[in-house]
């Protein structure tokens, strides 16, 4: 039997059925029954390999297949459909003595099974239910694809208004060489944003993306890592080393945790940023470079300037274009989107996991002190423990669901004075409260004041103090 032509890709998926049966009489009668009863086009195949080829070339909503067939059996065909993630719903037919095989087929992903000879009315009702379920799945897949197109920028996924503003800023930065400073808590995705800047600039800058974690290296090694060294410049320098600045020539150098760079190194870094040239450790040759520098830190650099641990002139040299990455708790609308993305990323082979409503609610209510990185780790664990492709609350980490919002069991740091920690804790809670109140009142300051029991002036001052953009809550 020849393979039918492909559907027009500009049209929506046509609901179409495929009957797979090696007995010609049974195949023809089943095909005619479904065509007359459902009013839909029905194609037919004599065995599994032929059917699999048809499924690869054309969209089918439902497959009705026998399990025992020559060449490629129905069971092997279902395994291939699952492995290749072909979006089709499978109903199997089998003899009375092979019900165990039908149950195994359902474990592999089949929708339901019928024993032969199938009652025509029951068969048609079952196929109708399968068609309805498939239509819903196809609609969800189409919506997810459109969502991804709308809310993904250079592999950064978000639908938060604050993040969409950052996407716009990255687009504007792309065709410049300006230095960028990314500020945000640990786990908010600073390196991912740095890579997005690099990728957005790739049309103009062809060099590589090179990353350095400044907090992971002592001062002596950091200088060699950034600028390179000549043979014999220090004990153990057996040969010449090309530094990260030179490696990133024509591209992007990402300096992660720039707030941890020691003061002597800050002076050398400032010179390179000003002059765009340097010498290797132990060398005399001046090397000129064309590098965009993207720096990032979770620390408050203005506070470090006041206590003398960070140079003010270096701060202003880095802070040409500033990106403030919001914490995950401040963009809860991203939690379902990111959770779905990570669930797909860490899915077991052949599975397309989903979160049940209670699990999703637990994720949304949690405070996420570890931000996106913590959410990714939680979903990776959940995908390992989830049964039948459904992630429940039981599959989430215990510390995540054991306390509402993740706000219990506060960490105590005895190395810092109690008044200092109480002030920081009060400020953090106050900001979270204001953001939630603004979210509930859709950014209306008067209603927020009434809800919080504060004066309108007090709320306005606190909004300014915490640099909260109330406009984002009006959407």
N, C-alpha and C positions, 0 to 999 in steps of 0.2 A: 504493500500500500504506500502510495507516495505521501510525502510529508506536506501538509497544507501550508499555504503561504503565511507569512507573519502578519499580525495585526498592524494596522497603521499606528505608529508610535505616537502620533499627535493626538490620537483619541484616547479616552479612558479605557481601562482594561475591560474587554468584553467578557460577560459571563458565558463561559463555554465549558462543555463537559468532555471528558475522554473516557471511553470504555476500553478496558484491557482484558481480553479473554481469548484463550487459544482455540476454543471450540467455536467453529464458524456459525453454527445455528444459534447458539446461545449469545454470541457476540452481536449478531444481526438483530435478534429479537429484543435484546436489552437496549441497543442503540435506538431502535424504532419506538420502544416504550417510553424512553426518556424524552425523545424529541416531541412525541405527540402529547405527553402529559405535562411537560414543563414549557414547551414552546421555545426551547433554546437549541442552538446548534450543538450537535454531539458528534465527535470524531471517534474513530475506533482503531485499535492496534491489536495485532495477533499475539504479541509477546512483549516482555519487559524492556528489552533493548530498544525496540522500535518506539515504544511509548516514551521512554526516557529521552530519546532524540527529539520527539515531538514536543515534549515539555520544555526542552532547552531552547526551542525555536519559537514557541508561541505561548502566550499566557492562557492557562486553563484555571478555572475556579475549582473544579472538583474532578477527581479521578475515581472511577469505580473499577476495581481490579480484582482479578482472581489471584490467589497466592501461588498455586501450583501450576507453573508453565515451563515449557522447554526453554533452553538457552538461559535467559535471565528471569529468575522467579520474581513473583510479586514482592516477596520479602526483601530480596536484593535491590529491587527497584525503589522500595521505600527507604532503604538505607542510603541509596544514592541521592534521593530527593532531600533527605534530611541533611546529608553531608554537604550538598551543594546549595542548601537553603533555597530551594525552588519554592516560591509562594503558591502552594496548591494544597487543597484539603483532600485527604485520601480516605475512601471507604473500601473495605475489603470484603470479598465474598469467599466463602469456604464451605467444604463439606462438613457434615455433622461430626465426623471423626477427627476433624482438625481444628477444633475450637481453641486448643492451646496455642496453635500457630497464630490464630487471629488475635488472641490476647497479647502475644509477643509482638505482633505488628502494631498494636495500639501503644505498646511501650516504646516502640521506635518512632511513634508520631502519627499513626493512623487515627482518624477521627472516630470511626465506629466500624462494626462488622455485621455482616448478615450471613446466615447459613443457607446453603442451597437446598432446594430451590427457593429463591427469595419471593416473598409475597409482593406482588407488584405495587399494591397500595402502600405497604410499609416501606418499600424501597423508595418510592417517589417522595413520601413524607420525610424520610431520612435525608435524601438528597436536597430537598428544599431547605431543611434546617442547616445542612452543611453549606449550601449556597449563601444563606443569610449570615452565617458565622464568617465565611470567607469575605463577603462584602464588607463587613465591619473591620476585619483585619486589613484588607486592602486600603480602606479609608484611613485607618490609623497609620499605616505605612506611608501613605501619600502625605498626610499631615506632618508626620515626623520628618519627611524629606524636605517639605517646604519650610518647616521650623528650622532645620539645620541650615538651609540656604540663607534664611533671614537672620539667624542669630549666631552664625559662625564667621569669625574673621581670622584668617591665617591660623586655623586650628585652635583658636580660643573660642570657647562656647559660652554664650551668655545671652539672656534676654533682659537683664537689668538695665534700666535707663542710664545709670552711672557707668556701666561697662560699655554700653553702646556709644556714649560720649567719648570714652577712651578709644574705642575703635576708630571714631572719626578723627581723633587727635593723631593716632598712629598713621592714618592715611595721609594727613597733612605733613607729618614729619618725614614720610618715606623718601621724598626727593630732595632732602637736605642732608647735611653732614653734622647737624647740631648734636651736642652731647645731651643725653637723656638721663634723668634721675628717677628711678622707680622706688616709691616708698610703700610699704605694706607689711602686715604681720607675716610671720612665718607660715608658709603653706598656702599663701594667697595666689601663687602662680607668677612670681616676678620673672623667673627665667623664661617661662612660656611667653610672657608679654615681650620680653627682650627678643626672643626668637621671632615673634610676630613682626616686630619692627624691622628686624633683619630681612625677613622674607618679603615684607612689603617694599623694601628698598632694593630687592634683587634685580629689578629692571635697570637700575642705575649703577648699582655696586655689585660687582661679580665676585668679590673676595669671600672668604669663609666666615662662619660664625665661630668664635673662639671664646670659651668660658673659663674663668678663674674664680675659685672660691677663696677670697682673701683671708677668711677666718681660719682656714684649714692649714695655713703655712706660717712658720716662724719668719721673722723679718729677713734673715739672711737668705733663706730659700725663696722668699717672695720676690726679692730683687732679681735673683737669677731667673725665676719663673717668668717675670714680666719682661725683663730687658735682655735676658740671655747672658752668657759669660764666655770668656776666652779660655783656651787651654792653659792650665796652671794658675788661673786667677785666684784660686783658693784650694785648700787641701781636698783632694778628691775630684778636682776638675780635670778629668783625663782628656777632654776634648772640647771643641767649641760647641756651644749650645745656642740655638736660635730661640729667642724669647717670644712670649705670646703676642706682644705688640707687633713684632715683625711677622709672625705667623698670620695675624689678622689683617695684614696690609691689603687695602682695597675692600675690606669687609667690616665686620663688627666685632669689637672686643667687649665682652660682658664681664664686668667686675662685680661679682656677687659679694654681699656683706662688706661693702666698701667702708663702713663705719668702724671696722676692726683693723684697718691698716695703721701700723705704728706711725708716730709723728715724723721720724726721719724719712720714712718711705713716702709720706704725704708730700714732703717738699719735692722729692724727685718726680712723683706723679704729676704734681702741679706744673713742673717745668715741661714735661712731655706734652701735657695738654695745651700749654701755652705756645710752645715752639714746634710741636709735631716732629721732634727729632730727639735722639738719645744716643748714648754709647753703651755697649755691652759692659758688664762687670769685668774689670781688668783690661778693657780695650780702649783704644784711642780713636777709632773710626766712628765718625758721626753718621748715623743711619736715619734717613728721613722716611716718614711713614704717612699714609693716608688712611686713617682708621676712624670709624665712628665709635665712640665710647658710650656704652650704656652701663650705668652704675645702679646698684640696688642695695637696699638695707632695710632691716626691720626696726632699726634704732632711730631715736629722735636726734638728728644731727644738730639741730639748733641748741638742744640741751648740752650735747657734747662740746659744742663751741663754747658755751658759757663755762663749762668746767675745765676747758683748756685741752681736751683730748682730741679735738678735731679742728683743723685750720679753717678759719672763716673764708680766706681767699680760695681755698680748694673747694669749699662748699659752693660758692658762687660760680666757680668754673664748671662744676658738675651740674648745678641746678639751672641749666639753660632752659630745658623743657622738662617739666616735672609731671609725673604721673602718680597720683595717689590711688593705689589699689584698695578698694573696699574689702572689708572682711566678709566672709561668707554669711555670717549672721546678719549683716546689713543688706544682703541681697537674697532674701529667702526665696524669691521667685526663680532663682537659678538652681535651687536644690533638686527639684524634680527633673529638670533638664539634665543636669550633671549626673544625677543618680542613674537615669536611663542610659546615658552615654557610657558610664563605667560598667553598668550591668551588661551591656552589649560587648564591651571591650574584654571583660573577663569571663564571658559565657563559656560553659563547657561546649566542646564540639557538638554541633547538631542541635543546640538549644538556643532559644531566644527568650531569656528570662524576663519576668515582669515582677513588679513590686505590688504586693497586695495593699489595700488602703491603709491598714493599721501600720504597716512597715513604713509607708511613705509619710504618714502623719508623724511617726516617731522621728524620721529624718528631718522633717520641716521644723519640728518643735525643739530639736537639739541646738545647742549654742555653738558648736564647732570651734573650739579653741584652736584646733589644728588646721582649720579652714579646709580648702579644697583637697589638700594632701590627705587629711584625715578621712574625708568623705570617700576618696578613692580607695584607701586601705579598707574601710568598712565594707564597701561594695565588693571588693576583691574577695574578702573573707566570706561574705554572704553568698556569692556565686559558688563557692566551694561547698558550702553546707546546704544550700537550697535543694529541695526535693521537687521533682516534676516541673522544674523550670519556674517555680513560684517562690519569690523571696518574702518570707514572713518576718515578724518581729523577732521570733526565736533565732533567726539566722543572723541578726545584727549583733555587734559586739555588746557584751553584758553591760559595760560601763555606759553605753549609749542609751540603753532602754531602762536602766535601773533607777534613773532619776529624771524627772520631767525637765526638759530644757537643758539638762547637763549642768545645772547651776549649783548642785549640791557638792559637798566634799571639796571645799575650796583649798587650794594648795597654800601651805604656810612656808614662807621664806624667812627664817630667823636671821639671815645675814643682812636684812634690811630693817630699818626702824619701823615699829608698829604704826605710828602716825602717818608715815609716808605711804605704807601699804593701804591703810584705811582710806586715805585721801584718793589714791588711785582706784581702789575698789568702788568707792562712792561715785567718783566721776564716771567710771565705766558703766555702772548700773544706771546712773542718771541719763547718760547718753542713750543707752539701750531703751530706757523707759520713754524718752522723748521720741525716738524713732518709731517705736511701736504705737505711741499715741498719735503721732502724725500720720502713720499708716492707716490707723483706724478712722481718723477724722479727715483723711484725704488731703492733708497739708493745710487744713484750716487752723490758723493760730488761735483764734478765739475759742473754738470748740476744744482744741488741745489744752488750752489754759483751764477751761471748765472741767475737763476730764481729769487733769492732773492736780487740780486744787491750787494752782499757782496763778499769779496775776499775768495778764497779757504781756506786760512789759518784761516780767521775769522770764517768761517763755521765750520771748524775742531775743533777750540777751543770751540765754543759754543756747539757742539755735545758732547765734553768731559765734559764741565761744567754741562750740563743738564743730563749727564749719559744716552744719547740716544744710543741704540744699532742699528746702521744703517743696520746690517745684516738682521734684521727682515723685513725690507722694501724691501729687494731684492727678497723676495719670491713672 
